């Protein structure tokens, strides 16, 4: 018997100290994109250097999360729906994702070293069977009632349940 249908989210933070090549490319391209896109929200007479300053000046600058995120899209497509940084307890299966969201933590048009972004990856709907020894026991097949093929992902920093639906409310799916 399963407990719920869930969606997991895993967040990575990328800044100028990135060691993965993929992260470095994403960092560089999102910074370049920010430099271009921020111009449409920044005041030419009194430009704001940091993203946080720009947000306080112009609330429409929240669109920059999405606009800058476009620069990361081709890199996310390269992952082909599998985030290799999160493996199951056997090390065989990678974290499956169907969507992502980029957010600008902060950046500065005068200092690239302050550019910092977060990318949150969202799993497909999973069946949460249980939490066993600090591991999420899940099945990717969310349609079955029993007899699942399972995966176990360790409970860890930056991995969270972002959607939870109890069994009683999902029986009619």
N, C-alpha and C positions, 0 to 999 in steps of 0.2 A: 504494500500500500504506500503510495507516495504522499508527501506532505503538501506540495504546492507546485505551481508553475512559477518559474523565476526567470529573470534576465540578469546576467552578471555584467559588471562594468569594470574595466581595467584602465587605469590612467598612467600615462608616462609623462614625465616632465623633461623638456629638452632646453638646455641652455648652452652657452659657449664652451662648457667643459665636456660636452658630449664625446663619448669614445666610440660609439657605433657609427660606422660610415653612413648608414641610413639616416641616423639622427642628425649628423653633420649636414647632409644635403637638405633635409627638411628645415633645419635651423637657418641655413644660408638663404634658401629660397623664400621662406616665410619672412625673413627680415627684409629682403629686397622688395617683396610684395608690400610689406607694411610701409616702407619708404615711399612707394608709389601711391598707395591707397590713402594714406593719412592726409595727403594734400587736399583731398576733397572735403575733409572735415576740419582741418586746421585753419586758423586765422592767419592770413598772409602778413598782416601788420604786426601781430603779436603771437607768433607760433609757439605752441606748447611742445616741449621736447619729449616728455614721456607720455606714454599711453594713458596712465592714470590721470595726469594733468589734463590731457585732451578730453577724457571722459567727463571730468568735472565741468569743463568749458562747453562741451557739445554732446548732449545725450545721444545724438544720432551716431556718434562714433562707435557705439556698441556693434554696429554693422561690420566693423573691422574684424571681429572674430570670424565671421563668415567669409568676408572678402579675402582675408589672409589665409584662411583655411583652404581656399581653392588652390593655393600654391602647393599644398601638401597632398592634394587629391591623387595625383599620378603616383606618388610614392606609396600611398596607402593601397592603391590598386595592385602594386607589385607584391604585396603581402598575400594576395589571393584568399582573403578571408581567414587567415590563420596568423595569430600573433605568436611568434616563436619565442618570445621572452617568458611566456607562461606555459609550462608544460604540466601534464597530468602527473600523478605521483610516480608513474612508471617512466616518465620522460619520453613517452612515445607520441602522445597526441598534444597538439598545440591548442591554445585558446581560440575557439571559433568566434568570429565576429561578423556582423552583418551591417554595422553602421559605426560611425565615429563622429566625434565632435571636437573641433579644435578651439581652444580659447587662448587668448593672449594674457599671460600673467602680468607681464610688463615689458616695455621696450623703450628705447630712447633713440631719437633720430640723430643724436650727436655721438652716441656711444654704442656700437654694436654689441659690446660685451654684456650689456644689460638686457639684451633680447632674451626673453624666456617665454616659452609656450607650453601648454598642456594639451595632450590628445587623449581623449577618453574613447575606448573601444567598447562597443556593446554587443553582447552575445545574442544569438537567436534565443527564442523561447526555449527554456530547458525544463525538464522535470526534476525537481529537487526530491530525491528519495529520502535522504537523511544527511546529517552531518556526523561523520565517523572519524574519531580521533583527529579532530581539527582539520578535516577535509570535507569539501562539498562533494557528496555522492550524487551525481546527476546523470541524466540520460538526455542525449540530443533529440531522441525521438519523443516528442511531447504528446503524441496521439494515442499511445498504448496505455492500457490500464495496468498491465503487469508484464513480466518477461522482457526487461529492458537490457540493452547493451549499455554499460555504464562507463563513466569516467570519474576520476576523483581529482579535484583540483585543491591544492592546499589553501587553507585560509591564510592570507598574507596581506601585507601592506599594499595599498592601492588596488586591491581586488575587493569588490563589494557587490552585494545584491542591490540592484537599483530598481527592480520591479518584483513584486511578490503578490501572488494570487492564491488564496487558500483553495484546497481541493473542493470543498463544498460549493464554492462559487464558480468552479470551472468544469463541473461534471457535464454540462450541456455543450461543451465545445465541439 
